[in-house]
Amino acid sequence: MGILSLQILMLILGIVGLAFAGMGVDIIRYEIESHTSPPEWPLGLRPPADWHGLPLLAALAGAILVFAFLRAFANGLYGITTARLVQGDIVVGLRAQLYDKMQRMDFRFFDSNASSSLINRITGDVQSVRMFVDAVLVPAVIMVLSLVVYLGYMLSIHVPLTLACLAPMPIILVLSMWFSRKVRPLHLENRKKFDDLILWLSECLKGAQVVKAFAFEQRAMEKFQAKNQLYREQQHQIFHTVSLLVPAIGFTTQLTIIILLAYGGWLVIHNVIPLGAGIIVFAGLLQQFSGQISNIGGIMNSAQQSLAAAERVFEILDAPIEIQSRPDAVKLESLSGRLAFEQVGFQYNESRPLALTDINLHIAAGECVGIIGPTGSGKSTLLSLLPRFYDPTQGSVQLDGHDLRDLNLERLRASVGVVFQESFLFDATIAENIAFGRPEATRAEIEEAARMAAAAPFIESLENGYDTRLREGGNTLSGGQRQRLALARALLHNPRILLLDDPTAAVDTRTEEEILAGIESARQDRTVLLATHRLAALRHVDWIIVLEGGRIVQKGTPEELAVLPGYYQTLATLQGELR
């Protein structure tokens, strides 16, 4: 049974029970005061002629009790139905939809949105959107339906009394409009302050080592308390505004009771309307009517809070996905791994200078190309264009003669393996981390990928081997071990193109040799691009490009660059590669 049907049923049962209660009062009055007129039964009902006095009152009381029981049962069913709708269908569905959209967003989106803010939107804001259904939409529909029914019944009792009692209601409409304009920006600001609070908390937890290393605990706590206090003060501002509206509405609704006592009492005294079926039923209806009107304050507050959250949620749902497969995207069945950069330029955003300028580069299938250059020269940016983490601002990047923007994105990324400078591992077993991109991989395939990445020896030395569970981020492993697992994860895809972004930057010489041995094994029959600051990693590359300021300033084999003045020669001298 639908929510609206249950509410209508409860409304009918409540009104019938109220009408019977009023009828009971009139029956008592008629039995006591014989000069009064016999009560008129509502809805065309009439008891048997031989029912009088206590038997009739007992029958009415029994009917009222049955109606109350049915109403309580319907109310419980209504609560269960509403909870299933809101928590089951709306919250779970919206959260899944939001997460799905985030997974398809490009890197520019994550560059401009803090992870803490995104987490807050997919958790807290979705819950606040839920509030729009169970604290705004459903109550508002119920309120309108109830007001119409109550108003119709009151008008059927006495039209002038109804109009007189409802005269103060325009005041409530004015107050509600003022409140709506006042509280909406407060709720938006409240969500932003909560984002700021969560961001600082997230940073301090992730950077716990830095906080402790610099004895920053006390100042970190003070900063957290300051942000928490700002959030609290902003919350108090909202509560203060709400605390003005609710009593004002409550006071206004009480004016109707004064009018009822004065005008309604006069009507009863002059026998214009009966006491029970007239003034008492009217008072019950008016109380219910005023109660619904009093809910406006809470509904308006919940509405503004949920709309502020919905605005943040739909900012993501409505955000355009810049990088995705075209409808007519090409799905290449086989790849050779031939790459070309044609007049490529790239800019992260309009406020920043070009990160890459005039990149012209042709890499044959199966070649291993080294990329070096000062920090900020564009090495990582160049690599990020190949799996289409970003699209070039100018020119085109091509794979086997096809512009990457014309290829199916999923197939493209399945053909590109990436090992980042900072390798992220999940809270799962080693085997599950290696098979992250291919969960259907067999144990033999996982072990082969680990062997190629020179990770098998240290994995097998662990007590639980491949079933060893890693903590968040793989913090129980060394940097070199994490890098080898990341390399194994990339190799399990058997990619035609392997991108290595400074994989030996933060490891010792022995670990570097182990990783390089894994890379040398992995480069067979693959096109490899290796960005690095360590020239030892470039001993087996076919040739090297040198980036400075986002431009290719030199290219050649290690032997050719060693005799040319420039960045490579300087770096080789500093690292002892040249004597």
C-alpha positions in Angstrom: 0.0 0.0 0.0 1.4 3.4 -1.0 2.4 6.1 1.5 -0.4 8.4 0.3 -3.0 5.7 0.6 -1.9 5.0 4.2 -2.0 8.7 5.0 -5.5 9.1 3.6 -6.7 6.0 5.6 -5.2 7.5 8.8 -6.8 10.8 8.1 -10.2 9.3 7.5 -10.0 7.1 10.7 -8.9 10.1 12.7 -11.8 12.3 11.5 -14.4 9.6 12.0 -13.1 8.9 15.5 -13.3 12.7 16.2 -16.8 12.9 14.9 -17.9 9.9 17.0 -16.4 11.6 20.1 -18.3 14.8 19.4 -21.5 12.7 18.9 -20.9 11.1 22.3 -20.8 14.5 24.0 -24.1 15.5 22.3 -25.7 12.2 23.4 -24.6 12.8 27.0 -25.9 16.4 26.9 -29.2 15.2 25.4 -29.6 12.6 28.2 -28.9 15.2 30.9 -30.8 18.1 29.4 -34.0 16.9 28.0 -34.9 20.3 26.5 -32.0 20.1 24.0 -32.5 18.8 20.5 -31.6 15.2 19.8 -28.1 14.8 18.2 -27.8 14.6 14.5 -25.7 11.7 13.3 -22.9 12.4 10.7 -22.4 10.7 7.4 -26.1 9.5 7.3 -25.4 7.0 10.1 -28.2 6.1 12.6 -28.2 3.5 15.4 -31.0 1.1 16.0 -34.1 2.8 17.5 -33.9 0.9 20.8 -30.3 2.1 21.5 -30.3 4.8 24.2 -28.0 6.1 26.9 -25.2 3.9 28.1 -25.5 1.2 25.5 -25.2 3.8 22.8 -22.3 5.5 24.4 -20.6 2.1 24.9 -21.1 1.3 21.2 -19.5 4.7 20.3 -16.6 4.1 22.6 -16.0 0.7 21.1 -16.1 2.1 17.6 -13.6 4.9 18.6 -11.3 2.2 20.1 -11.4 0.1 16.9 -10.7 3.2 14.8 -7.8 4.1 17.1 -6.4 0.6 16.7 -6.7 0.6 12.9 -5.1 4.1 12.8 -2.2 2.9 15.0 -1.7 -0.1 12.8 -1.7 2.1 9.6 0.7 4.5 11.3 3.2 1.7 11.9 2.8 0.4 8.4 3.3 4.0 7.1 6.6 4.3 9.1 7.9 1.1 7.7 6.9 1.9 4.2 8.5 5.4 4.4 11.7 4.0 5.9 12.0 1.5 3.1 11.4 4.1 0.4 13.8 6.7 1.8 16.6 4.6 3.2 16.4 1.7 0.7 15.4 3.2 -2.6 16.4 6.8 -2.4 19.6 6.9 -0.2 21.2 3.7 -1.6 20.2 4.6 -5.1 21.4 8.2 -5.0 24.6 7.2 -3.2 25.3 4.6 -5.9 24.5 7.0 -8.7 26.8 9.7 -7.2 29.7 7.2 -6.7 29.2 5.9 -10.3 29.4 9.5 -11.6 32.6 10.2 -9.6 34.2 7.1 -11.0 33.6 8.4 -14.5 34.8 11.9 -13.8 38.1 13.0 -15.3 41.2 14.1 -13.4 40.4 17.8 -13.7 37.4 17.3 -11.5 39.5 15.7 -8.8 42.1 18.4 -9.1 39.5 21.0 -8.2 37.7 19.1 -5.5 39.2 17.9 -2.2 38.6 14.2 -1.5 37.2 15.1 2.0 34.5 17.3 0.3 33.6 14.5 -2.1 33.3 12.0 0.7 31.2 14.4 2.6 28.9 14.8 -0.4 28.5 11.1 -1.0 27.7 10.5 2.7 26.4 13.5 4.6 24.9 15.4 1.7 23.1 12.3 0.4 21.6 11.8 3.9 20.5 15.4 3.9 18.8 14.9 0.5 17.0 12.0 2.0 15.6 14.5 4.5 13.8 16.2 1.6 11.7 13.1 1.1 10.9 12.1 4.7 11.0 15.5 6.3 9.9 17.8 3.5 8.1 16.2 0.6 6.1 13.5 2.4 5.1 15.9 5.3 4.3 18.7 2.9 1.9 16.4 0.9 0.4 15.1 4.1 0.0 18.7 5.4 -1.7 19.9 2.2 -4.0 16.9 2.1 -4.8 17.2 5.8 -5.5 20.9 5.6 -7.9 20.4 2.7 -9.8 17.7 4.5 -9.9 19.6 7.8 -10.9 22.8 6.1 -13.7 21.1 4.2 -15.1 19.5 7.4 -14.8 22.8 9.3 -16.6 24.7 6.5 -19.4 22.0 6.7 -19.9 22.8 10.4 -19.9 26.6 10.1 -18.5 28.8 7.3 -18.2 32.2 9.2 -16.5 30.5 12.2 -14.0 28.8 9.9 -13.1 32.0 8.1 -12.8 33.8 11.5 -10.5 31.2 13.0 -8.2 31.1 9.9 -7.8 34.9 9.7 -4.3 34.8 11.3 -2.9 32.3 8.8 -1.5 34.9 6.3 0.9 35.9 9.0 2.4 32.4 9.0 2.9 32.6 5.2 4.8 35.9 5.5 7.0 34.4 8.3 7.7 31.3 6.3 8.8 33.3 3.2 11.1 35.4 5.3 12.6 32.3 6.9 13.2 30.6 3.6 15.2 33.5 2.3 17.1 33.8 5.5 18.2 30.3 6.2 19.1 28.9 2.7 22.5 30.6 2.5 23.2 29.7 6.1 22.8 26.0 5.3 25.1 26.3 2.3 27.8 28.0 4.4 27.3 25.3 7.0 28.1 22.5 4.6 31.3 24.3 3.4 32.5 24.8 7.0 31.9 21.1 7.6 33.9 20.3 4.5 36.7 22.4 5.9 36.6 20.6 9.2 36.6 17.1 7.5 39.5 18.2 5.3 41.7 19.2 8.2 40.8 16.0 10.0 41.6 13.9 7.0 45.0 15.7 6.4 46.0 15.2 10.0 45.2 11.5 10.0 47.0 10.9 6.7 49.9 13.1 7.7 50.2 11.7 11.3 53.9 11.1 10.8 54.6 14.7 9.8 52.4 16.0 12.7 54.3 14.0 15.3 57.7 14.6 13.7 57.3 18.3 14.1 55.6 18.1 17.5 52.6 19.7 15.9 50.0 17.8 17.9 48.9 20.7 20.2 48.7 23.2 17.4 46.8 20.7 15.2 44.3 20.2 18.0 43.9 23.9 18.4 43.3 24.4 14.7 40.8 21.5 14.7 39.0 23.1 17.7 39.0 26.5 15.9 37.4 25.0 12.8 35.0 22.9 14.9 34.0 26.1 16.8 33.3 28.0 13.5 31.1 25.1 12.4 29.3 25.2 15.8 28.8 28.9 15.7 27.4 28.7 12.2 25.0 25.9 13.4 23.9 28.2 16.3 23.1 30.9 13.8 20.8 28.5 12.0 19.2 27.3 15.3 18.7 30.9 16.4 16.8 31.7 13.2 14.7 28.5 13.5 14.0 29.4 17.2 12.5 32.7 16.0 10.2 31.1 13.5 8.7 28.2 15.4 7.5 30.1 18.4 6.1 32.9 16.1 4.1 30.3 14.2 3.0 28.6 17.4 1.8 32.0 18.9 -0.1 32.8 15.7 -1.9 29.4 15.8 -3.0 30.0 19.4 -4.9 33.1 18.2 -7.3 30.8 16.4 -8.2 29.2 19.8 -9.1 32.6 21.2 -11.3 33.3 18.3 -12.9 29.8 18.6 -13.7 30.3 22.3 -15.2 33.7 21.7 -17.1 33.3 18.5 -17.7 29.5 18.8 -19.0 29.8 22.4 -21.4 32.5 21.3 -22.7 30.2 18.5 -23.3 27.3 21.0 -25.0 29.5 23.5 -27.4 30.7 20.9 -27.9 27.1 19.6 -26.5 27.9 16.1 -24.3 24.9 16.3 -24.3 21.9 18.7 -21.7 21.6 21.5 -20.3 18.1 20.6 -20.7 17.6 16.9 -20.2 21.4 16.5 -17.8 23.2 18.7 -15.9 20.2 20.2 -15.4 18.5 16.8 -14.5 21.9 15.3 -12.0 22.5 18.2 -10.4 19.1 17.4 -10.2 19.9 13.7 -8.8 23.3 14.4 -6.2 21.8 16.7 -5.2 19.4 14.0 -5.2 22.2 11.4 -3.1 24.4 13.6 -0.7 21.5 14.3 -0.1 21.0 10.6 0.4 24.7 10.2 2.9 24.7 13.1 4.9 22.1 11.2 5.7 24.6 8.5 8.7 25.9 10.4 10.3 22.5 10.7 9.4 21.7 7.1 10.9 24.9 5.8 14.1 24.4 7.8 14.5 20.8 6.6 13.7 22.0 3.0 16.4 24.6 3.0 18.9 22.2 4.6 18.1 19.4 2.1 18.1 21.8 -0.9 21.5 23.2 0.1 22.8 19.6 0.3 21.0 18.7 -3.0 22.7 21.6 -4.7 26.1 20.2 -3.8 25.0 16.7 -4.8 23.7 17.8 -8.2 26.8 19.9 -8.8 28.5 16.5 -9.3 25.6 14.7 -11.0 25.2 17.5 -13.5 28.9 18.1 -14.0 30.0 17.3 -17.6 32.3 14.3 -18.2 34.9 15.8 -20.4 36.9 12.6 -21.0 34.7 9.6 -22.2 34.3 7.4 -25.2 32.6 8.8 -28.2 29.5 7.0 -29.6 31.5 5.8 -32.6 34.7 5.1 -30.7 37.1 2.6 -32.3 37.8 -0.7 -30.4 41.2 -1.8 -31.6 41.4 -5.6 -31.5 45.2 -5.7 -31.5 47.8 -3.1 -30.7 51.4 -2.7 -31.8 52.1 0.1 -29.3 53.3 2.7 -31.8 52.9 6.2 -30.3 53.0 9.7 -31.7 52.7 13.2 -30.2 51.8 15.8 -32.9 52.2 19.4 -31.9 50.9 18.6 -28.4 50.3 21.4 -25.9 48.6 21.1 -22.6 47.3 23.5 -19.9 45.8 22.4 -16.6 43.6 25.5 -16.4 43.5 29.0 -17.8 45.1 30.5 -14.7 48.2 28.4 -15.1 50.8 28.5 -17.9 51.2 25.7 -20.5 52.6 22.6 -18.9 53.5 21.2 -22.3 54.3 23.1 -25.5 55.0 21.9 -29.0 55.6 18.3 -28.2 56.5 16.3 -31.3 57.5 12.7 -30.6 57.3 9.4 -32.5 57.9 6.2 -30.6 58.1 2.9 -32.5 56.4 -0.2 -31.1 58.4 -2.0 -28.5 60.8 0.8 -27.9 61.8 1.9 -24.3 62.1 5.6 -24.0 63.5 7.5 -21.1 62.1 10.9 -20.0 64.2 13.2 -17.9 64.1 16.9 -16.9 64.0 19.2 -13.9 61.1 19.0 -11.4 58.0 20.6 -13.0 59.3 20.2 -16.6 56.2 18.1 -17.6 57.3 14.5 -17.3 54.3 13.2 -15.4 52.0 15.4 -17.5 53.3 13.9 -20.7 52.7 10.4 -19.3 49.2 11.3 -18.1 48.1 12.1 -21.7 48.5 8.5 -22.9 45.8 6.8 -20.7 43.7 9.9 -21.3 43.8 11.1 -17.7 43.8 14.4 -19.5 43.3 15.4 -23.2 45.8 17.7 -24.8 44.8 21.3 -25.1 46.5 21.5 -28.5 47.5 18.9 -31.1 46.9 15.1 -30.8 48.3 12.0 -29.2 48.1 8.9 -31.4 48.2 5.2 -30.8 48.8 3.0 -33.9 47.8 6.0 -36.1 44.6 6.7 -34.2 43.9 9.8 -32.2 43.4 8.6 -28.6 40.1 10.6 -28.5 38.7 8.3 -31.2 39.5 5.1 -29.3 37.2 3.3 -26.8 38.4 4.6 -23.4 38.0 1.4 -21.5 39.9 -0.6 -24.1 42.6 2.0 -24.3 43.2 2.0 -20.5 43.2 -1.8 -20.4 46.1 -1.6 -22.9 48.1 0.9 -20.8 49.8 -0.1 -17.5 50.8 2.7 -15.2 53.1 2.7 -12.2 53.0 5.9 -10.3 55.7 7.5 -8.2 53.6 7.1 -5.1 52.0 3.6 -5.3 48.7 3.3 -3.6 47.7 -0.1 -2.2 44.3 -1.1 -0.9 43.2 -2.6 2.4 43.1 -6.1 1.0 45.4 -9.1 0.5 48.6 -8.9 -1.6 46.9 -11.2 -4.2 43.8 -9.0 -4.3 46.0 -5.8 -4.8 47.9 -7.4 -7.7 44.7 -8.5 -9.3 42.9 -5.2 -8.6 42.4 -4.5 -12.3 41.8 -8.2 -13.2 39.9 -9.8 -10.2 39.3 -12.9 -12.3 43.0 -13.6 -12.7 44.2 -17.0 -11.5 46.7 -17.5 -8.7 49.2 -18.7 -11.3 48.8 -15.4 -13.3 49.2 -13.4 -10.1 52.4 -15.2 -9.2 53.8 -14.8 -12.7 53.2 -11.0 -12.6 54.9 -10.8 -9.2 57.8 -12.8 -10.5 58.2 -10.4 -13.5 58.1 -7.5 -11.1 60.8 -9.0 -8.9 58.2 -9.0 -6.1 57.9 -12.8 -5.6 60.9 -13.3 -3.2 59.7 -10.8 -0.6 56.0 -12.0 -0.9 56.9 -15.6 -0.4 59.0 -14.7 2.7 55.9 -13.3 4.4 54.1 -15.7 6.8 50.8 -15.7 4.7 52.5 -15.1 1.4 50.1 -13.8 -1.2 47.2 -14.0 1.3 48.9 -11.4 3.6 46.5 -8.6 4.3 47.8 -5.1 3.8 46.7 -2.2 5.9 45.4 1.0 4.3 47.9 2.3 1.8 50.2 -0.7 2.3 52.0 1.1 5.2 53.3 -2.2 6.6 55.6 -2.5 3.5 58.7 -0.6 2.5 58.6 1.8 -0.4 60.4 -0.6 -2.7 58.0 -3.4 -1.9 55.0 -1.2 -2.6 56.6 -0.2 -6.0 57.1 -3.8 -6.9 53.5 -4.7 -6.1 52.4 -1.7 -8.2 54.5 -2.9 -11.1 53.1 -6.5 -10.7 49.6 -5.0 -10.7 50.3 -3.1 -14.0 51.9 -6.2 -15.6 49.0 -8.5 -14.8 47.0 -6.6 -17.4 49.7 -7.6 -20.0 49.6 -4.1 -21.4 51.1 -3.1 -24.7 52.2 0.2 -23.3 53.9 0.5 -19.8 54.2 3.9 -18.2 56.6 4.3 -15.3 56.6 7.6 -13.4 59.8 7.8 -11.4 59.4 4.3 -9.9 62.8 4.3 -8.1 62.6 7.9 -6.7 62.3 7.0 -3.1 64.2 3.7 -2.7 67.7 2.7 -1.9 70.3 1.4 -4.4 69.7 -2.3 -3.7 65.9 -1.9 -4.0 66.4 0.2 -7.1 68.4 -2.6 -8.7 65.6 -5.1 -7.9 62.9 -2.8 -9.4 65.0 -2.2 -12.5 65.5 -5.9 -12.9 61.7 -6.2 -12.8 61.3 -3.4 -15.3 63.9 -5.0 -17.7 61.9 -8.2 -17.5 58.6 -6.4 -18.1 59.7 -4.3 -21.1 59.9 -7.3 -23.4 57.4 -6.9 -26.3 56.1 -3.7 -24.8 56.4 0.0 -25.5 57.8 1.6 -22.3 58.0 5.2 -21.3 60.1 5.7 -18.2 60.2 9.1 -16.5 63.0 9.4 -13.9 65.6 11.5 -12.1 67.9 8.5 -11.7 70.2 7.8 -14.6 70.8 4.3 -13.4 67.3 3.5 -14.5 68.1 4.6 -18.0 70.9 2.2 -18.8 68.7 -0.1 -20.9 66.5 2.5 -22.7 66.7 2.8 -26.4 66.8 6.6 -26.4 66.0 9.6 -24.1 64.1 12.9 -24.4 65.0 15.8 -22.2 62.1 18.2 -21.1 62.6 21.7 -19.8 59.8 24.1 -19.2 57.3 21.8 -20.9 59.4 21.6 -24.2 61.6 18.9 -25.6 65.1 20.4 -25.7 67.1 17.3 -26.4 66.7 13.8 -27.6 69.0 10.9 -28.3 70.7 7.8 -27.0 72.5 7.9 -23.6 75.8 7.9 -25.4 74.8 10.8 -27.7 73.4 13.0 -24.8 76.5 12.3 -22.7 78.7 14.3 -25.0 76.2 17.2 -25.5 76.1 20.1 -23.0 72.8 20.0 -21.3 70.6 18.6 -18.5 71.5 15.0 -19.1 75.3 15.7 -19.1 75.0 17.7 -15.9 72.9 15.1 -14.2 75.2 12.3 -15.3 78.2 14.1 -13.9 76.5 14.8 -10.6 75.4 11.1 -10.3 78.8 9.8 -11.2 77.7 8.3 -14.5 80.4 10.4 -16.2 84.0 10.7 -15.1 
